[in-house]
């Protein structure tokens, strides 16, 4: 996720409807409400930097 919390309201339901395998909240994009919605939908999420994850083989 590279979308800040103030702009996530319009896409929360859409993202959940896509049934992603995981949602990664990059630094500054954390949103407790969205994370709660993902948890209720059974979609795993984590707060991490995708660039670091790619560089360390964690992606």
N, CA, C and O atoms as a GROMACS GRO file, in nm:
protein
  236
    1UNK      N    1   0.086  -0.116   0.000
    1UNK     CA    2   0.000   0.000   0.000
    1UNK      C    3   0.090   0.122   0.000
    1UNK      O    4   0.174   0.139   0.088
    2UNK      N    5   0.072   0.206  -0.098
    2UNK     CA    6   0.144   0.332  -0.104
    2UNK      C    7   0.048   0.450  -0.094
    2UNK      O    8   0.086   0.564  -0.119
    3UNK      N    9  -0.076   0.422  -0.057
    3UNK     CA   10  -0.178   0.525  -0.047
    3UNK      C   11  -0.192   0.565   0.100
    3UNK      O   12  -0.212   0.479   0.186
    4UNK      N   13  -0.182   0.693   0.127
    4UNK     CA   14  -0.192   0.741   0.264
    4UNK      C   15  -0.330   0.719   0.323
    4UNK      O   16  -0.427   0.705   0.249
    5UNK      N   17  -0.338   0.715   0.455
    5UNK     CA   18  -0.466   0.688   0.522
    5UNK      C   19  -0.578   0.783   0.483
    5UNK      O   20  -0.694   0.742   0.478
    6UNK      N   21  -0.546   0.908   0.456
    6UNK     CA   22  -0.652   1.004   0.423
    6UNK      C   23  -0.717   0.974   0.288
    6UNK      O   24  -0.823   1.028   0.258
    7UNK      N   25  -0.654   0.890   0.206
    7UNK     CA   26  -0.709   0.856   0.075
    7UNK      C   27  -0.755   0.710   0.067
    7UNK      O   28  -0.802   0.666  -0.038
    8UNK      N   29  -0.743   0.636   0.175
    8UNK     CA   30  -0.778   0.494   0.172
    8UNK      C   31  -0.928   0.469   0.183
    8UNK      O   32  -0.976   0.363   0.143
    9UNK      N   33  -1.001   0.563   0.238
    9UNK     CA   34  -1.144   0.542   0.259
    9UNK      C   35  -1.215   0.502   0.131
    9UNK      O   36  -1.305   0.418   0.133
   10UNK      N   37  -1.175   0.560   0.020
   10UNK     CA   38  -1.241   0.533  -0.108
   10UNK      C   39  -1.205   0.398  -0.170
   10UNK      O   40  -1.271   0.354  -0.264
   11UNK      N   41  -1.100   0.333  -0.119
   11UNK     CA   42  -1.056   0.208  -0.183
   11UNK      C   43  -1.062   0.086  -0.092
   11UNK      O   44  -1.035  -0.025  -0.137
   12UNK      N   45  -1.096   0.105   0.034
   12UNK     CA   46  -1.095  -0.008   0.129
   12UNK      C   47  -1.178  -0.126   0.079
   12UNK      O   48  -1.129  -0.238   0.068
   13UNK      N   49  -1.304  -0.099   0.050
   13UNK     CA   50  -1.394  -0.208   0.007
   13UNK      C   51  -1.345  -0.271  -0.123
   13UNK      O   52  -1.355  -0.393  -0.141
   14UNK      N   53  -1.294  -0.190  -0.213
   14UNK     CA   54  -1.244  -0.242  -0.340
   14UNK      C   55  -1.126  -0.336  -0.318
   14UNK      O   56  -1.122  -0.445  -0.374
   15UNK      N   57  -1.032  -0.294  -0.237
   15UNK     CA   58  -0.915  -0.379  -0.209
   15UNK      C   59  -0.960  -0.511  -0.147
   15UNK      O   60  -0.912  -0.617  -0.186
   16UNK      N   61  -1.049  -0.504  -0.053
   16UNK     CA   62  -1.098  -0.626   0.011
   16UNK      C   63  -1.170  -0.715  -0.090
   16UNK      O   64  -1.158  -0.838  -0.084
   17UNK      N   65  -1.243  -0.655  -0.184
   17UNK     CA   66  -1.315  -0.734  -0.284
   17UNK      C   67  -1.219  -0.810  -0.376
   17UNK      O   68  -1.257  -0.910  -0.436
   18UNK      N   69  -1.097  -0.762  -0.389
   18UNK     CA   70  -0.996  -0.829  -0.472
   18UNK      C   71  -0.941  -0.956  -0.405
   18UNK      O   72  -0.875  -1.037  -0.471
   19UNK      N   73  -0.968  -0.972  -0.277
   19UNK     CA   74  -0.921  -1.086  -0.197
   19UNK      C   75  -0.770  -1.109  -0.215
   19UNK      O   76  -0.727  -1.217  -0.255
   20UNK      N   77  -0.690  -1.005  -0.184
   20UNK     CA   78  -0.545  -1.022  -0.199
   20UNK      C   79  -0.491  -1.123  -0.099
   20UNK      O   80  -0.552  -1.148   0.005
   21UNK      N   81  -0.378  -1.182  -0.132
   21UNK     CA   82  -0.314  -1.278  -0.041
   21UNK      C   83  -0.254  -1.208   0.080
   21UNK      O   84  -0.239  -1.268   0.186
   22UNK      N   85  -0.220  -1.078   0.062
   22UNK     CA   86  -0.160  -1.002   0.170
   22UNK      C   87  -0.160  -0.855   0.130
   22UNK      O   88  -0.152  -0.820   0.012
   23UNK      N   89  -0.171  -0.769   0.230
   23UNK     CA   90  -0.159  -0.625   0.208
   23UNK      C   91  -0.042  -0.576   0.293
   23UNK      O   92  -0.033  -0.604   0.412
   24UNK      N   93   0.047  -0.502   0.229
   24UNK     CA   94   0.163  -0.447   0.298
   24UNK      C   95   0.143  -0.297   0.311
   24UNK      O   96   0.126  -0.227   0.212
   25UNK      N   97   0.144  -0.249   0.435
   25UNK     CA   98   0.134  -0.107   0.462
   25UNK      C   99   0.275  -0.051   0.475
   25UNK      O  100   0.344  -0.076   0.574
   26UNK      N  101   0.317   0.023   0.375
   26UNK     CA  102   0.448   0.087   0.380
   26UNK      C  103   0.447   0.197   0.487
   26UNK      O  104   0.340   0.243   0.526
   27UNK      N  105   0.564   0.238   0.534
   27UNK     CA  106   0.570   0.342   0.638
   27UNK      C  107   0.489   0.466   0.598
   27UNK      O  108   0.502   0.519   0.488
   28UNK      N  109   0.405   0.511   0.691
   28UNK     CA  110   0.321   0.627   0.668
   28UNK      C  111   0.185   0.595   0.612
   28UNK      O  112   0.102   0.686   0.597
   29UNK      N  113   0.158   0.469   0.580
   29UNK     CA  114   0.028   0.433   0.523
   29UNK      C  115  -0.058   0.352   0.620
   29UNK      O  116  -0.166   0.306   0.584
   30UNK      N  117  -0.010   0.334   0.742
   30UNK     CA  118  -0.082   0.252   0.839
   30UNK      C  119  -0.221   0.312   0.866
   30UNK      O  120  -0.236   0.434   0.879
   31UNK      N  121  -0.322   0.227   0.874
   31UNK     CA  122  -0.460   0.269   0.895
   31UNK      C  123  -0.528   0.162   0.980
   31UNK      O  124  -0.559   0.053   0.932
   32UNK      N  125  -0.552   0.193   1.107
   32UNK     CA  126  -0.608   0.094   1.200
   32UNK      C  127  -0.745   0.044   1.156
   32UNK      O  128  -0.775  -0.075   1.170
   33UNK      N  129  -0.830   0.132   1.103
   33UNK     CA  130  -0.963   0.089   1.058
   33UNK      C  131  -0.951  -0.008   0.941
   33UNK      O  132  -1.016  -0.112   0.940
   34UNK      N  133  -0.867   0.026   0.844
   34UNK     CA  134  -0.848  -0.061   0.728
   34UNK      C  135  -0.790  -0.195   0.772
   34UNK      O  136  -0.831  -0.300   0.723
   35UNK      N  137  -0.694  -0.191   0.862
   35UNK     CA  138  -0.635  -0.315   0.912
   35UNK      C  139  -0.738  -0.402   0.982
   35UNK      O  140  -0.737  -0.524   0.970
   36UNK      N  141  -0.827  -0.339   1.055
   36UNK     CA  142  -0.935  -0.413   1.122
   36UNK      C  143  -1.028  -0.476   1.019
   36UNK      O  144  -1.072  -0.590   1.035
   37UNK      N  145  -1.058  -0.402   0.914
   37UNK     CA  146  -1.144  -0.455   0.807
   37UNK      C  147  -1.077  -0.573   0.738
   37UNK      O  148  -1.143  -0.672   0.706
   38UNK      N  149  -0.947  -0.562   0.713
   38UNK     CA  150  -0.874  -0.673   0.651
   38UNK      C  151  -0.875  -0.795   0.742
   38UNK      O  152  -0.896  -0.908   0.695
   39UNK      N  153  -0.853  -0.773   0.870
   39UNK     CA  154  -0.853  -0.884   0.966
   39UNK      C  155  -0.989  -0.954   0.966
   39UNK      O  156  -0.996  -1.077   0.964
   40UNK      N  157  -1.097  -0.877   0.967
   40UNK     CA  158  -1.232  -0.935   0.966
   40UNK      C  159  -1.260  -1.012   0.837
   40UNK      O  160  -1.339  -1.106   0.836
   41UNK      N  161  -1.195  -0.971   0.728
   41UNK     CA  162  -1.212  -1.039   0.599
   41UNK      C  163  -1.116  -1.157   0.584
   41UNK      O  164  -1.119  -1.227   0.483
   42UNK      N  165  -1.031  -1.179   0.684
   42UNK     CA  166  -0.938  -1.291   0.678
   42UNK      C  167  -0.820  -1.265   0.585
   42UNK      O  168  -0.756  -1.360   0.538
   43UNK      N  169  -0.789  -1.138   0.560
   43UNK     CA  170  -0.678  -1.102   0.472
   43UNK      C  171  -0.560  -1.060   0.558
   43UNK      O  172  -0.570  -0.963   0.634
   44UNK      N  173  -0.448  -1.130   0.546
   44UNK     CA  174  -0.330  -1.092   0.626
   44UNK      C  175  -0.273  -0.957   0.580
   44UNK      O  176  -0.284  -0.920   0.463
   45UNK      N  177  -0.214  -0.887   0.674
   45UNK     CA  178  -0.149  -0.760   0.642
   45UNK      C  179  -0.027  -0.746   0.731
   45UNK      O  180  -0.014  -0.812   0.834
   46UNK      N  181   0.062  -0.658   0.689
   46UNK     CA  182   0.178  -0.627   0.772
   46UNK      C  183   0.222  -0.485   0.745
   46UNK      O  184   0.198  -0.429   0.638
   47UNK      N  185   0.288  -0.429   0.843
   47UNK     CA  186   0.348  -0.296   0.830
   47UNK      C  187   0.495  -0.317   0.802
   47UNK      O  188   0.570  -0.364   0.888
   48UNK      N  189   0.537  -0.283   0.680
   48UNK     CA  190   0.675  -0.306   0.640
   48UNK      C  191   0.707  -0.221   0.518
   48UNK      O  192   0.617  -0.166   0.455
   49UNK      N  193   0.834  -0.211   0.488
   49UNK     CA  194   0.877  -0.138   0.368
   49UNK      C  195   0.903  -0.239   0.257
   49UNK      O  196   0.990  -0.326   0.269
   50UNK      N  197   0.828  -0.228   0.149
   50UNK     CA  198   0.842  -0.326   0.041
   50UNK      C  199   0.982  -0.320  -0.022
   50UNK      O  200   1.033  -0.423  -0.066
   51UNK      N  201   1.043  -0.204  -0.026
   51UNK     CA  202   1.178  -0.195  -0.083
   51UNK      C  203   1.278  -0.272   0.001
   51UNK      O  204   1.366  -0.340  -0.053
   52UNK      N  205   1.266  -0.263   0.133
   52UNK     CA  206   1.354  -0.339   0.223
   52UNK      C  207   1.323  -0.488   0.208
   52UNK      O  208   1.415  -0.570   0.204
   53UNK      N  209   1.195  -0.521   0.201
   53UNK     CA  210   1.157  -0.661   0.186
   53UNK      C  211   1.214  -0.720   0.058
   53UNK      O  212   1.262  -0.834   0.059
   54UNK      N  213   1.209  -0.646  -0.051
   54UNK     CA  214   1.264  -0.693  -0.177
   54UNK      C  215   1.416  -0.711  -0.167
   54UNK      O  216   1.471  -0.809  -0.215
   55UNK      N  217   1.482  -0.614  -0.103
   55UNK     CA  218   1.627  -0.619  -0.091
   55UNK      C  219   1.679  -0.730  -0.002
   55UNK      O  220   1.793  -0.774  -0.016
   56UNK      N  221   1.594  -0.776   0.091
   56UNK     CA  222   1.637  -0.880   0.184
   56UNK      C  223   1.573  -1.016   0.154
   56UNK      O  224   1.589  -1.110   0.231
   57UNK      N  225   1.500  -1.024   0.043
   57UNK     CA  226   1.439  -1.152   0.004
   57UNK      C  227   1.317  -1.190   0.085
   57UNK      O  228   1.280  -1.307   0.087
   58UNK      N  229   1.254  -1.094   0.153
   58UNK     CA  230   1.136  -1.124   0.236
   58UNK      C  231   1.005  -1.104   0.162
   58UNK      O  232   0.899  -1.135   0.216
   59UNK      N  233   1.010  -1.053   0.040
   59UNK     CA  234   0.887  -1.023  -0.032
   59UNK      C  235   0.830  -1.150  -0.088
   59UNK      O  236   0.726  -1.147  -0.153
   0.00000   0.00000   0.00000
